[in-house]
Amino acid sequence: MKNNVFVEVKDLLTQNLRTSGIYIAFVAIILIFTVFTGGTLLSPENVTNILLQNAHILIMALGMILVIVGGHIDLSVGSVLAFASAVSAVLVIRMDMPWWAGVLAAIAVGIVVGAWQGFWVAFVGIPAFIVTLAGMLLFRGLTYLVLDNVSLSPFPSDYRNVASGFLDGLFGEIVVSEGQGLKGVAQTVDVFTLVIGVLAVIGLVVSSLRTRRARQSYGQAVESMFLFVLKLVAISVVLLAFAWALAYNRGFPWVLIIVAVLILAYNVVTNRTVFGRHVYAVGGNLAAARLSGVNVKSVNFWIFVNMGFLTGIAAAVFSSRSNGAQPGMGNMFELDVIAACFIGGASTMGGVGRVGGALVGGLVMAVITNGMQLLGVPQSSQQIIKGLVLLLAVAFDVYNKRRAGTVR
């Protein structure tokens, strides 16, 4: 039994290095910054801030992973986010339209931009690098034009709640410590957030058991029960700790609902839909995909429409968080989004990448950025370090290919 577990762990850390490496690195990065910040990194308030400050990156990473898996790249997401945010701000702030009209407008702008870029890539045949490089300049210029070179703020409170609102107090609160002194305020924990955390763990266990039994019924290899339980326990502890941090701070963020729904939806899209399988087929072997009857042009077109859709949602979230729109907003966001996918295990050659990996990659970038900010690292040094992290992630991908004999 012990020998079998040892062999499984060894295989996990060697043969599946592309997948397991990012999780190991993520844990190591958290531990390093936790030590150097004296525990501040994992404080409840900072954990909530990391989520709120990086929700837009995680949302766009869900679209970028499909772009990269399909064998493309999108350099325009920062400019498109700024353009969609600008349109939303003009409608809500300058024209006094309802907050939801601004949110829908941002999403609509993203979809239209995605269709525009998808047309040039899919039907005209221009490489995505060129199309989105042109889009980066085009939509940045349109942002300045729409805003008339000025910033617009503030948004109404309902709009701000999209990224800054919290669901708390629905099931009451638990007092965990009494305040000190006459003006002391008791520390409470939100019960609703804890319940959501417990339900998430139950959902994880049920889903994992069903997947394991399904694989066994088809005669596929599965990990030992010991390793399976150990993995579930580790993930459950992380989920419960995360729920506790949110409950201890301000409760369950609205934006987490948006991110969670999108994660679940895109897990289904990538793993259980014809479109998802076609994206992997196009990115993995274009010639074979065409011979198999895959409509490559249609797949490429909808990849970019989807990227625009998610960028529009991210624009609504980020402008809500920023409480306004500025001509220079979204600058260099493409670096964080692309880096999240490559750090999460996506291949530069296409055909390889998972939603979970992109999310962990996004969290790696978020923790690195937040940790450096807590340590007072200058902005210039932060850019250098993030650039090196991206370079090392791509080098790691090339190394994995050479180990597998796919690069000569």
Sequence and secondary structure as in RCSB ss.txt:
>XXXX:A:sequence
MKNNVFVEVKDLLTQNLRTSGIYIAFVAIILIFTVFTGGTLLSPENVTNILLQNAHILIMALGMILVIVGGHIDL
SVGSVLAFASAVSAVLVIRMDMPWWAGVLAAIAVGIVVGAWQGFWVAFVGIPAFIVTLAGMLLFRGLTYLVLDNV
SLSPFPSDYRNVASGFLDGLFGEIVVSEGQGLKGVAQTVDVFTLVIGVLAVIGLVVSSLRTRRARQSYGQAVESM
FLFVLKLVAISVVLLAFAWALAYNRGFPWVLIIVAVLILAYNVVTNRTVFGRHVYAVGGNLAAARLSGVNVKSVN
FWIFVNMGFLTGIAAAVFSSRSNGAQPGMGNMFELDVIAACFIGGASTMGGVGRVGGALVGGLVMAVITNGMQLL
GVPQSSQQIIKGLVLLLAVAFDVYNKRRAGTVR
>XXXX:A:secstr
 HHHHHHHHHHHHHTTHHHHHHHHHHHHHHHHHHHHTTTGGGSHHHHHHHHHHHHHHHHHHHHHHHHHHTT    
 HHHHHHHHHHHHHIIIIIS   HHHHHHHHHHHHHHHHHHHHHIIIII   HHHHHHHHHHHHHHHHHHHHTTS
 B    HHHHHHHH EE STT EEEEE   STT   EEEEHHHHHHHHHHHHHHHHHHHHHHHHHHHTT     H
HHHHHHHHHHHHHHHHHHHHHHHHT EEHHHHHHHHHHHHHHHHHHHSHHHHHHHHHHH HHHHHHTT  HHHHH
HHHHHHHHHHHHHHHHHHHHHHTSB TTTTTTHHHHHHHHHHHTT  TTSS   HHHHHHHHHHHHHHHHHHHHT
T  HHHHHHHHHHHHHHHHHHHHHHHHHHT   
